[in-house]
Amino acid sequence: MSDADPMQRVNALLDDVLPTPRVRQQLRLAAGLTQKEVADAIGVKRLAVARWELGHTHPRRPHRALYIHLLKGLAERFPEAAELDAGSTTPASEGGSG
């Protein structure tokens, strides 16, 4: 095992952070996307996205990585939506669904 492996694993954990449910929804709305469009892109049902946005569940791998990637891209395009709950995130350790 190389020295880079532990660092890559730690970096993966740092990148595995979701914004609050409210910000997730605001980012989607700022982009003019429907829950169905997000669900289709990620490969889940619309109900899963609705539950993620309500904070009832959180996405699991591999959907989690795709959702985080989408949200980060939307946050770059719509920083005002990402700032609603600045500094507030959902830890990677929370259970999930989807």
Summary of the structure (lengths in Angstrom):
residues: 98
radius of gyration: 13.7
end to end distance: 32.1
largest distance: 44.9
contacts: 266
relative contact order: 0.22
helix: 59%
strand: 4%
